[in-house]
Amino acid sequence: MEVQMTELKSALQNLWSDGLYKIILSNAIKKESEGAAYRKVVLNRKTNGWQAEQYTEKQVFHENLKADQVRPFVEQALEQAFRQCSGWDGEWEHTIRISKKGKVTGSKKRVAATQAPKAQTENNRKKHYLLEEGTIIPPLVDMGIFTAEGKIVRTMYDKYRQINRFVELIDDEIDALPTDQTIRIVDFGCGKSYLTFILYYYLVELKKRDVKITGLDLKADVIANCNKAAKKYGYDRLTFEVGDIGGYESDEPIDMVVSLHACDTATDYALYHAIRWKAKLIFSVPCCQHELNGQMKSENLSILTRYGIVKERTAALMTDAIRANLLTESGYRTQLLEFVDLSHTPKNLLIRAVRAVIPGSAKKQARAEIDAIEKEFGLEPTLDKLLKETHA
């Protein structure tokens, strides 16, 4: 791809201003597996220059830049590594796109009237959250996280951070879902559905997507209250049903499956449904993983089964590692991510899977690793059994 440099320089000239405070480089020309250094770069203005946050699939690297180094950095990145650049100056959002043939187009749109953040220092550093304080978000008000004026309740700040982290993990991959058709989502084991309501708000109010979300849970009284709340908020494309995860069926194609704290093997059934539906996105926070703890035994690695607390934690980690490999084998780019800090809750792991083209060698390796750990510890995980029965 040969970029039309005159057009690129002109587009960058239109983007640049003294008020520019944030730039995101995205849509990498190559995938990381093909030799690309980074999949995304975020540049934030600081007191003395800028900082570049450079993301791979699993890590982020930081580089400090002087003010006069930023524009050449962005220009080179667009010439060699990325097809899109977005910049914010407090009044406008500027976007530069580069086609596969190298054609450059620029556009801008006015954003909500906000003051550009001050350059950050160690003492005034403040994270930008997708669910912004000062915005009236009815579910957050009813949860007691926001006041009626949209201010964060001081004692609920950790919960506010957790909810934003959940939204951020979805926001990273939301472009995998169609923009020109209804997005159908199932939330398995939705419970009181706090995050389900937030998910609906994020997709409909912030991302302007057409969605249809179904929440499923066994408790009829909880489901009744959730449906009342959805009606109260005017969330007319969000409904809740009483049902069991294992026996659930859908008459419509499902784009996203969410499973937050579904207990023990209920998570396996949620993942199984997502795989057989070929859902594009999967977000799962496992809970109460007892199955492998009752199965695991090993002569070679008995040190991991001798002590109760070690055995319990090892079993939980092996459960999710096997689930992740099964998702990889089934055609998903899969990550195990920290959901919240360990200081907030021990249930801090989230499985994020995106349907993708996975090389045959990666699938074979995933399967070999599963077979090895199952043989060593005498394991028969529910998700593996379900998938084997499907393919039998």
C-alpha positions in Angstrom: 0.0 0.0 0.0 1.5 3.3 -1.1 0.0 6.2 0.9 -0.8 9.5 -1.0 1.5 11.6 1.1 0.3 15.0 0.0 -3.2 14.1 1.0 -2.0 12.6 4.3 0.0 15.8 5.2 -3.0 17.9 4.4 -5.3 15.8 6.6 -2.8 15.9 9.5 -2.6 19.7 9.1 -6.4 19.9 9.5 -6.3 17.6 12.5 -3.5 19.4 14.3 -4.2 22.2 16.8 -3.0 23.6 20.1 -6.1 22.0 21.8 -5.3 18.5 20.6 -5.1 16.2 23.6 -5.7 12.6 22.5 -4.9 10.6 19.3 -5.7 6.9 18.6 -4.0 5.0 15.7 -6.0 1.9 14.8 -6.8 -0.6 12.0 -3.3 -2.0 11.7 -2.2 -2.9 8.2 -0.8 -6.2 9.3 -1.8 -8.5 12.1 0.6 -9.1 15.0 1.1 -12.7 13.7 2.2 -11.2 10.4 4.9 -9.1 11.9 3.1 -6.0 13.0 4.6 -4.4 16.1 1.3 -3.1 17.6 -2.5 -3.4 17.0 -3.3 0.0 18.4 -1.5 3.1 19.7 -3.0 5.7 22.0 -1.2 9.0 22.5 -2.1 11.3 25.4 -0.8 14.8 26.0 1.1 15.2 29.3 2.6 18.2 31.1 5.9 17.9 29.3 5.1 16.4 25.9 3.1 13.2 25.1 3.0 9.6 26.1 2.3 6.8 23.5 0.6 3.6 24.8 1.4 0.9 22.3 -0.8 -2.2 22.5 -0.1 -5.8 21.4 -2.7 -8.5 22.0 -1.4 -9.1 25.5 0.8 -6.2 26.6 1.1 -2.4 26.4 4.3 -0.5 26.0 4.8 3.1 26.9 7.0 5.7 25.1 7.4 9.3 26.1 7.6 11.8 23.2 8.5 15.5 23.0 5.8 17.8 21.6 7.7 18.2 18.3 8.1 14.4 17.9 4.3 13.6 17.9 3.4 14.7 14.4 6.3 12.9 12.7 5.4 9.8 14.8 1.8 9.9 13.7 2.7 10.5 10.1 5.2 7.6 10.0 2.7 5.3 11.7 0.0 6.1 9.1 2.4 5.7 6.3 3.7 2.3 7.5 1.4 0.6 10.0 -2.1 1.9 10.4 -5.1 2.9 8.3 -7.0 5.1 10.7 -6.2 8.0 13.0 -8.7 9.7 15.4 -7.9 12.9 17.3 -9.8 15.0 19.9 -9.3 18.7 20.7 -12.3 19.2 23.1 -14.6 20.6 20.4 -14.1 18.3 17.4 -13.3 14.6 16.8 -11.1 14.4 13.7 -10.8 11.1 11.7 -8.3 10.2 9.0 -8.8 7.0 7.0 -6.6 5.4 4.5 -8.0 2.9 2.0 -6.2 -0.3 0.9 -5.1 1.6 -2.2 -3.6 4.4 -0.2 -6.3 7.0 -0.7 -6.5 9.4 2.3 -9.8 10.9 3.5 -10.4 13.2 6.4 -13.5 14.2 8.3 -14.6 15.8 11.6 -17.6 15.9 13.8 -18.5 18.1 16.7 -18.4 16.4 20.1 -20.4 17.2 23.2 -19.2 20.4 24.8 -16.5 19.4 27.2 -13.2 20.8 28.4 -10.1 19.1 27.2 -8.4 17.3 30.1 -5.4 19.0 31.6 -2.1 17.5 30.8 -1.6 14.7 33.3 1.0 14.6 36.1 1.5 12.1 38.9 -0.8 14.1 41.1 -3.7 15.0 38.8 -3.9 11.8 36.8 -7.5 10.9 36.2 -8.7 8.1 34.0 -11.2 8.8 31.3 -14.2 6.4 31.7 -16.6 5.4 29.0 -19.5 5.9 31.5 -18.7 9.5 32.4 -19.5 11.1 35.7 -22.0 13.9 35.3 -24.1 11.8 32.8 -27.5 10.7 34.1 -27.5 6.9 33.7 -30.7 5.6 35.3 -29.4 2.1 36.1 -26.3 3.5 37.9 -28.5 5.9 39.9 -30.8 3.0 41.0 -27.7 0.9 41.9 -26.6 3.7 44.2 -23.4 4.3 42.3 -24.5 7.7 40.9 -26.5 10.3 42.6 -29.6 11.7 40.9 -27.3 14.4 39.5 -24.9 11.9 37.9 -22.2 12.2 40.5 -20.3 9.2 41.8 -21.2 8.1 45.3 -17.8 8.2 47.1 -18.2 4.7 48.7 -19.1 3.2 45.4 -16.1 4.3 43.4 -14.6 0.7 43.2 -17.9 -0.6 41.8 -17.9 2.2 39.3 -14.4 1.3 38.2 -15.4 -2.4 37.8 -18.4 -1.6 35.7 -16.3 0.7 33.4 -13.7 -2.0 33.1 -16.4 -4.4 31.9 -17.6 -1.8 29.3 -14.0 -1.2 28.2 -13.4 -4.9 27.6 -16.4 -5.0 25.3 -15.5 -1.6 23.6 -12.2 -3.1 22.5 -13.9 -5.6 20.3 -17.3 -4.1 19.5 -16.2 -3.4 15.9 -16.5 -7.2 15.3 -20.3 -6.8 15.4 -22.3 -5.6 12.4 -23.3 -1.9 12.2 -26.1 -2.4 9.6 -28.2 -5.0 11.3 -29.7 -6.0 14.7 -27.1 -7.3 17.2 -28.6 -10.2 19.1 -27.2 -10.9 22.6 -28.0 -13.5 25.2 -26.9 -13.0 28.8 -26.8 -16.3 30.6 -27.4 -16.4 34.4 -28.2 -12.7 34.3 -29.3 -12.5 38.0 -30.3 -8.9 39.0 -28.8 -7.8 35.6 -26.9 -4.8 36.8 -24.3 -5.2 34.0 -27.0 -6.2 31.5 -28.6 -2.8 31.9 -25.3 -1.1 31.5 -24.5 -3.1 28.4 -27.8 -2.0 26.8 -27.1 1.6 27.7 -23.6 1.4 26.3 -24.6 -0.2 23.0 -27.8 1.8 22.4 -27.1 5.2 23.9 -23.3 5.5 23.4 -22.6 3.3 20.3 -26.0 3.9 18.6 -26.4 0.2 17.7 -29.6 -1.6 17.1 -29.6 -4.4 19.7 -31.9 -7.1 21.1 -30.8 -8.5 24.4 -32.3 -11.5 26.2 -31.4 -12.2 29.9 -31.9 -15.7 31.2 -32.1 -16.8 34.9 -33.8 -19.5 37.0 -35.3 -17.2 39.6 -38.8 -16.0 38.5 -39.0 -13.2 41.0 -35.6 -11.8 39.9 -36.7 -12.0 36.2 -40.0 -10.2 37.0 -38.1 -7.3 38.7 -35.7 -7.1 35.7 -38.5 -6.8 33.2 -40.1 -4.1 35.3 -36.8 -2.2 35.4 -36.3 -2.5 31.7 -39.8 -1.0 31.1 -39.1 1.8 33.6 -35.9 2.7 31.7 -37.6 2.5 28.3 -35.3 -0.3 27.3 -37.8 -1.9 24.9 -35.3 -4.2 23.2 -34.2 -5.7 26.5 -36.2 -8.7 27.8 -35.7 -11.3 30.5 -36.9 -14.9 30.6 -37.0 -17.7 33.2 -35.0 -20.6 32.0 -32.1 -23.0 32.4 -28.8 -22.4 30.5 -28.3 -26.0 29.6 -31.6 -26.4 27.8 -31.8 -23.0 26.2 -32.4 -22.7 22.5 -32.7 -19.7 20.2 -34.7 -19.4 17.0 -32.5 -16.5 15.9 -28.8 -16.2 15.2 -26.8 -14.9 18.2 -24.0 -12.4 17.8 -22.8 -12.1 21.4 -23.0 -14.3 24.5 -22.4 -12.9 28.0 -22.1 -15.1 31.1 -21.2 -13.3 34.3 -20.7 -15.5 37.4 -22.7 -18.5 36.1 -21.9 -21.1 38.7 -19.5 -24.0 38.0 -20.5 -26.0 34.8 -23.2 -23.5 33.9 -20.4 -21.5 32.4 -19.5 -24.5 30.3 -23.0 -24.7 28.9 -23.0 -21.0 28.1 -19.7 -21.3 26.2 -21.0 -24.4 24.5 -24.1 -22.6 23.2 -21.9 -19.7 22.0 -19.6 -22.0 20.1 -22.4 -24.0 18.4 -24.2 -20.7 17.5 -20.9 -19.4 16.2 -21.4 -16.2 18.2 -19.0 -13.4 17.1 -18.2 -12.3 20.7 -18.1 -14.1 24.0 -17.6 -12.5 27.4 -17.6 -14.8 30.4 -16.6 -14.4 34.1 -16.6 -17.9 35.6 -17.6 -18.6 39.1 -17.5 -21.4 41.7 -15.4 -23.8 39.7 -15.8 -27.1 41.6 -15.8 -29.7 38.8 -12.1 -30.2 38.2 -11.3 -29.9 41.9 -13.2 -33.1 42.5 -11.5 -34.9 39.6 -7.9 -33.9 39.6 -5.2 -36.3 40.7 -1.6 -36.7 39.6 1.4 -38.9 40.5 3.9 -36.7 38.8 2.5 -33.3 40.1 1.0 -34.4 43.4 2.4 -31.2 45.0 -0.5 -29.4 43.3 -3.2 -31.7 44.8 -1.7 -32.2 48.3 -2.8 -28.9 49.8 -6.5 -28.0 49.7 -6.1 -24.3 48.9 -3.5 -24.9 46.2 -5.6 -27.7 44.7 -8.7 -25.4 44.6 -6.9 -22.5 42.9 -5.0 -24.8 40.5 -8.3 -26.5 39.5 -9.9 -23.1 38.9 -7.0 -21.9 36.7 -6.8 -25.2 34.8 -10.6 -25.0 34.2 -10.3 -21.6 32.5 -7.1 -22.5 30.7 -8.8 -25.5 29.2 -11.9 -23.4 28.3 -9.7 -20.9 26.6 -7.9 -23.6 24.5 -11.3 -25.2 23.6 -12.4 -21.8 22.3 -9.2 -21.5 20.3 -9.7 -25.0 18.9 -13.3 -23.9 18.0 -12.2 -20.9 16.0 -11.9 -18.0 18.5 -9.1 -15.6 19.3 -9.2 -16.0 23.0 -7.8 -14.0 26.0 -8.0 -14.4 29.7 -8.1 -11.0 31.2 -8.2 -9.4 34.6 -11.7 -8.1 35.2 -11.1 -6.1 38.4 -8.2 -5.8 40.9 -7.7 -8.7 43.2 -8.3 -6.4 46.1 -11.9 -6.1 45.0 -12.9 -9.7 44.4 -11.1 -13.0 43.9 -13.5 -13.7 40.9 -11.3 -11.4 38.7 -10.8 -13.4 35.5 -12.8 -12.7 32.3 -12.7 -14.9 29.2 -12.9 -12.8 26.0 -13.3 -14.6 22.7 -13.7 -13.2 19.2 -14.6 -15.5 16.3 -11.7 -15.4 13.9 -9.7 -17.3 11.4 -7.4 -19.5 13.6 -4.5 -21.3 11.9 -4.8 -25.0 11.9 -1.4 -25.3 13.7 -2.8 -23.2 16.6 -5.9 -25.3 16.8 -3.7 -28.5 16.9 -1.5 -27.1 19.6 -4.5 -26.0 21.7 -5.9 -29.6 21.4 -2.6 -31.2 22.3 -2.3 -29.0 25.4 -5.8 -30.0 26.5 -5.1 -33.7 26.0 -1.9 -33.5 27.9 -3.3 -31.8 31.0 -6.4 -34.0 31.0 -4.3 -37.1 30.9 -1.9 -35.9 33.6 -4.7 -35.0 36.1 -7.4 -37.4 35.0 -9.8 -34.6 33.9 -13.1 -34.7 32.0 -14.3 -31.1 31.7 -17.9 -30.6 30.8 -17.2 -28.2 27.9 -14.9 -30.7 26.3 -17.4 -33.5 26.7 -20.2 -31.4 25.2 -18.1 -30.4 22.2 -16.9 -34.0 21.6 -20.6 -35.2 21.7 -21.5 -32.6 19.1 -18.7 -33.7 16.8 -19.2 -37.4 17.4 
